[in-house]
Amino acid sequence: MFHATIAGTGAAVPARVLTNADLMKMVETTDEWITTRTGIRERRMAGEGDVLSDFCVGLAAARRSRRPGSTRATSTR
């Protein structure tokens, strides 16, 4: 029988943030209208040159996934 352990989880998101205030400048809406209907206050958008794999399998997410001293970053794949 095999044994597996989830040692940690991580996430990476794009740096660019689009807030409801930003949307209010582009279209006729309000923060209250968006938040009430969707619960969304901000969203992340990929920037120029960002690709999905940067966030899925990138080292940034791997670094966030490990506890200090538990695993070397080089052994996280």
Sequence and secondary structure as in RCSB ss.txt:
>XXXX:A:sequence
MFHATIAGTGAAVPARVLTNADLMKMVETTDEWITTRTGIRERRMAGEGDVLSDFCVGLAAARRSRRPGSTRATS
TR
>XXXX:A:secstr
              SEEEEHHHHHHHSS  HHHHHHHH  SEEEE  TT  HHHHHS HHHHHHHS TTTS GGG
  
